[in-house]
């Protein structure tokens, strides 16, 4: 028997006992019943802004009050056509370089890290949330869940060409621990939490 075989046999003989029961991760949800409050707190801590709204009219008023409508605003949401262009989804992605604000919907949000799940179905173009100066994402309050474990259960075996979690504005910090927002993506993120 070669020394390699001898080593492999000794490893096989000295395996730790197999643990059959993994912990029940659903208990994580019971510790935090107020996912909306947790979501807002975490989002603020990572540089995002939560805004609770009752309907699309409130979203339109917020955008009118806080953004320059003379600049380029885009969306994939027909209800926002009064303030943002809908006819950009087939444009050359490079032409989106001057977008001031992009408004999209999320499929759901995750309270523990304020992540929002988006796919091709809601983006219009994959580059759109990353190239705009500012990003606004709409999520229904009922679609905010507690943990990433629940998020992956919810995604399951869904079919999509592209999907990503977005949490907060783009940010980076160098070795001197200087935080820079908007270094390689949106400089700001508003999350409209819709009733």
C-alpha positions in Angstrom: 0.0 0.0 0.0 1.3 3.4 -0.9 1.7 6.2 1.6 -1.0 8.1 -0.2 -3.5 5.2 0.3 -2.4 4.8 3.9 -3.1 8.5 4.6 -6.5 8.3 2.9 -7.5 5.2 4.8 -6.6 6.8 8.1 -8.7 9.8 7.2 -11.7 7.6 6.4 -11.3 5.7 9.7 -11.2 8.9 11.7 -14.3 10.8 10.5 -16.3 12.8 13.0 -19.8 11.5 13.9 -22.4 12.6 11.4 -24.8 15.2 12.8 -28.3 14.4 11.5 -30.4 17.4 12.7 -29.6 20.9 11.5 -30.9 23.8 13.5 -34.4 25.1 12.8 -33.7 28.5 11.1 -37.4 29.5 11.2 -36.9 30.4 14.8 -35.0 33.5 13.6 -38.3 34.9 12.4 -40.0 34.6 15.8 -37.3 36.7 17.5 -38.2 39.8 15.4 -41.9 40.2 14.7 -41.6 43.8 13.5 -39.9 43.3 10.2 -40.9 46.8 8.9 -39.2 48.6 11.7 -36.1 46.5 11.4 -36.0 47.0 7.6 -36.1 50.8 8.1 -33.5 50.8 10.8 -31.0 48.7 8.8 -31.6 50.7 5.6 -30.9 54.0 7.4 -27.7 52.5 8.9 -26.3 51.6 5.5 -27.1 55.0 3.9 -30.5 54.4 2.4 -33.7 56.4 3.0 -37.0 54.6 3.8 -40.2 56.5 2.9 -43.6 55.0 3.7 -46.3 55.8 1.2 -49.9 54.9 0.7 -50.1 55.0 -3.1 -48.3 56.1 -6.3 -49.6 59.6 -6.0 -47.5 60.1 -2.9 -44.5 58.7 -4.7 -45.0 61.2 -7.5 -45.3 64.1 -5.0 -42.1 63.0 -3.2 -40.2 62.8 -6.4 -41.5 66.2 -7.5 -40.4 67.7 -4.2 -37.0 66.1 -4.0 -35.6 65.7 -7.6 -35.1 68.0 -10.5 -37.8 67.0 -13.1 -35.7 68.8 -15.8 -33.1 66.0 -15.5 -33.6 62.5 -17.0 -35.9 60.3 -14.9 -36.7 56.7 -16.0 -39.0 54.0 -14.7 -40.6 50.7 -15.7 -43.7 51.5 -13.8 -46.6 52.9 -15.9 -48.2 54.6 -12.8 -45.2 57.0 -12.8 -45.3 58.0 -16.5 -46.3 61.5 -15.4 -42.8 62.2 -14.1 -40.5 59.6 -15.7 -39.9 58.1 -19.1 -41.1 54.6 -20.0 -39.6 54.4 -23.5 -35.9 53.7 -22.7 -35.8 49.9 -22.2 -34.6 49.2 -25.7 -32.1 52.0 -25.8 -28.3 51.4 -26.0 -27.3 50.9 -22.3 -24.5 53.5 -22.8 -27.2 56.1 -23.4 -28.4 55.7 -19.8 -25.2 57.5 -18.5 -27.2 60.7 -17.9 -30.0 59.2 -15.8 -30.6 61.2 -12.7 -33.2 58.9 -11.1 -34.4 55.4 -11.9 -37.5 54.1 -10.2 -38.1 50.3 -10.2 -40.1 47.8 -8.2 -38.7 45.0 -6.1 -40.2 41.6 -5.8 -39.5 41.6 -2.0 -37.3 43.0 0.7 -35.3 41.4 3.5 -35.3 43.1 7.0 -32.1 41.7 8.3 -29.9 43.5 5.7 -32.4 45.7 3.9 -31.7 43.9 0.6 -34.3 44.1 -2.2 -34.6 41.3 -4.7 -34.9 42.4 -8.3 -34.8 40.5 -11.6 -34.9 41.2 -15.4 -38.7 41.3 -15.1 -38.6 44.6 -13.2 -35.3 46.3 -14.3 -36.0 47.2 -17.9 -32.2 46.8 -18.5 -29.7 45.1 -16.2 -27.5 48.2 -16.0 -30.3 50.6 -15.0 -30.1 50.4 -11.2 -26.3 50.7 -11.3 -25.8 53.5 -13.8 -28.3 56.1 -12.5 -27.1 58.8 -10.1 -30.0 58.0 -7.8 -32.1 54.9 -7.4 -35.6 54.5 -6.0 -37.1 51.1 -5.4 -40.7 50.4 -4.5 -41.6 47.4 -2.3 -44.9 46.5 -0.8 -44.8 46.4 3.0 -46.4 43.0 3.0 -43.5 41.7 0.9 -40.8 42.5 3.5 -39.6 39.3 5.1 -37.3 38.8 8.1 -34.2 36.8 6.9 -32.1 35.9 3.9 -33.0 32.2 4.7 -36.6 33.1 4.0 -35.5 35.0 0.9 -33.8 32.0 -0.6 -36.7 29.8 0.2 -38.9 32.4 -1.6 -36.7 32.5 -4.7 -36.5 28.7 -4.8 -36.3 27.4 -8.3 -37.8 30.5 -10.0 -36.8 31.1 -13.6 -35.1 34.4 -14.3 -32.2 35.4 -16.6 -30.7 37.9 -14.1 -31.4 38.6 -10.4 -29.7 40.4 -7.7 -30.1 41.8 -4.2 -29.6 45.6 -3.8 -29.0 47.0 -0.4 -28.4 50.7 0.1 -26.6 53.1 -2.2 -23.2 52.1 -3.7 -20.5 52.5 -1.1 -16.8 51.7 -0.6 -14.3 52.5 2.1 -10.5 52.6 1.7 -7.8 51.6 4.2 -8.2 54.9 6.0 -11.8 54.0 6.6 -13.2 56.9 4.6 -16.7 55.9 3.4 -17.6 57.1 -0.1 -21.2 56.8 -1.4 -21.7 56.4 -5.1 -18.3 55.2 -5.9 -19.4 52.6 -8.4 -23.2 52.9 -8.6 -26.1 55.0 -7.3 -25.2 57.8 -4.9 -28.4 57.5 -3.1 -31.2 54.9 -2.5 -34.8 55.7 -1.6 -37.0 52.8 -0.7 -40.7 53.6 -1.1 -42.6 51.2 1.2 -46.0 50.9 -0.3 -49.1 50.0 1.7 
